[in-house]
Amino acid sequence: MNAASHDPDEIWSDWKDAVNMTASELSDWLESEESLSVGQKDSENDESVGHSSGRRIVEILRTKRADLADDDVDHMRKVVGYVHRHLAQRPSKEDLETSKWRYSLMNWGHDPLK
């Protein structure tokens, strides 16, 4: 996806490709110790950026497309960019199922083993 893209249809399509977890799957995941164990922590509330993003992704997944606000679409664009960049950093020798790489992607709504 073009990072500067503002075409809502293109953003929606890229979002649907990048976020492959359902709202309930992601919500359950965000409650796990594994989810809380990864990511860069926000100094204000000790929650990782990815974990906070995951909570926002759950809200967006539960919102009808027609009801999405501009800031929702901006976050969707951010999520797509993160998932694409992080997928390119796939570890070569690590056990992917229990890797911090996978856990971090899952906080952003993408399970690379799906």
ROZA-126282 format. One record per residue (C-alpha): residue number from 0; residue in one letter; x, y, z. Coordinates in steps of 0.25 Angstrom, whole numbers. Each point is the difference from the previous one (the first is absolute). Example, Ala and Ser with C-alpha at 12.3 -4.5 7.8 and 13.67 -1.06 7.14 Angstrom:
R | n | res | u | v | w
R | 0 | a | 49 | -18 | 31
R | 1 | s | 6 | 14 | -2
//
This chain:
R | n | res | u | v | w
R | 0 | m | 0 | 0 | 0
R | 1 | n | 5 | 14 | -3
R | 2 | a | 2 | 6 | 14
R | 3 | a | -6 | 13 | -5
R | 4 | s | -12 | -6 | -5
R | 5 | h | -13 | 6 | 4
R | 6 | d | -10 | -8 | -9
R | 7 | p | -10 | -6 | 10
R | 8 | d | -2 | -12 | -9
R | 9 | e | 15 | -3 | -1
R | 10 | i | 2 | 2 | 15
R | 11 | w | -12 | -9 | 3
R | 12 | s | 5 | -11 | -9
R | 13 | d | 14 | 1 | 6
R | 14 | w | -6 | 0 | 14
R | 15 | k | -8 | -13 | -3
R | 16 | d | 13 | -7 | -5
R | 17 | a | 9 | 5 | 12
R | 18 | v | -10 | -2 | 11
R | 19 | n | -3 | -15 | 0
R | 20 | m | -5 | -2 | 14
R | 21 | t | -15 | 2 | 4
R | 22 | a | -3 | 10 | 11
R | 23 | s | -3 | -11 | 10
R | 24 | e | 13 | -7 | -4
R | 25 | l | 8 | 12 | 2
R | 26 | s | -7 | 4 | 13
R | 27 | d | 2 | -13 | 6
R | 28 | w | 15 | 1 | -5
R | 29 | l | 2 | 13 | 7
R | 30 | e | -4 | -6 | 13
R | 31 | s | 12 | -10 | -1
R | 32 | e | 13 | 1 | 7
R | 33 | e | 7 | -2 | -13
R | 34 | s | -7 | 12 | -6
R | 35 | l | 4 | 9 | 12
R | 36 | s | 15 | -6 | -1
R | 37 | v | 4 | 7 | -13
R | 38 | g | 1 | 14 | -5
R | 39 | q | 5 | 14 | 3
R | 40 | k | -6 | 5 | 13
R | 41 | d | -7 | 13 | 0
R | 42 | s | 6 | 8 | 12
R | 43 | e | -13 | 6 | 4
R | 44 | n | -8 | -13 | 3
R | 45 | d | 10 | -12 | -2
R | 46 | e | -8 | -5 | -12
R | 47 | s | 7 | -3 | -12
R | 48 | v | -3 | 7 | -13
R | 49 | g | -4 | -12 | -7
R | 50 | h | -9 | -5 | 12
R | 51 | s | -7 | 14 | 0
R | 52 | s | -1 | -1 | -16
R | 53 | g | -7 | -14 | 2
R | 54 | r | -11 | 6 | 9
R | 55 | r | -2 | 11 | -11
R | 56 | i | -1 | -11 | -11
R | 57 | v | -10 | -8 | 8
R | 58 | e | -9 | 13 | 0
R | 59 | i | 2 | 2 | -15
R | 60 | l | -3 | -15 | -3
R | 61 | r | -13 | 2 | 8
R | 62 | t | -4 | 13 | -8
R | 63 | k | -7 | 0 | -13
R | 64 | r | 8 | 5 | -11
R | 65 | a | -10 | 11 | -3
R | 66 | d | 2 | 5 | 14
R | 67 | l | 15 | 1 | 0
R | 68 | a | 5 | 14 | 4
R | 69 | d | 12 | 6 | -7
R | 70 | d | 9 | -4 | 12
R | 71 | d | -4 | -14 | -1
R | 72 | v | 4 | 0 | -14
R | 73 | d | 13 | 6 | 4
R | 74 | h | 3 | -11 | 10
R | 75 | m | -4 | -10 | -10
R | 76 | r | 11 | 5 | -9
R | 77 | k | 10 | 0 | 11
R | 78 | v | -4 | -15 | 3
R | 79 | v | 2 | -4 | -14
R | 80 | g | 14 | 7 | -1
R | 81 | y | 4 | -6 | 13
R | 82 | v | -4 | -14 | -4
R | 83 | h | 7 | 1 | -14
R | 84 | r | 13 | 5 | 6
R | 85 | h | 0 | -11 | 12
R | 86 | l | -3 | -11 | -10
R | 87 | a | 12 | 3 | -8
R | 88 | q | 8 | -2 | 13
R | 89 | r | -4 | -14 | 1
R | 90 | p | 10 | -8 | 9
R | 91 | s | 7 | -11 | -7
R | 92 | k | 4 | -10 | 11
R | 93 | e | -10 | 3 | 11
R | 94 | d | -12 | -9 | 4
R | 95 | l | -10 | 9 | -7
R | 96 | e | -12 | -5 | 9
R | 97 | t | 6 | 6 | 13
R | 98 | s | 8 | 11 | -6
R | 99 | k | 0 | 14 | 5
R | 100 | w | -1 | 4 | -15
R | 101 | r | -13 | -8 | -1
R | 102 | y | -6 | 5 | 13
R | 103 | s | 3 | 15 | -4
R | 104 | l | -7 | -2 | -13
R | 105 | m | -12 | -6 | 7
R | 106 | n | -1 | 12 | 9
R | 107 | w | -2 | 7 | -14
R | 108 | g | -11 | -9 | -4
R | 109 | h | 8 | -9 | -9
R | 110 | d | 4 | -15 | 3
R | 111 | p | 11 | -4 | -10
R | 112 | l | -4 | -15 | 2
R | 113 | k | -14 | 2 | -5
//
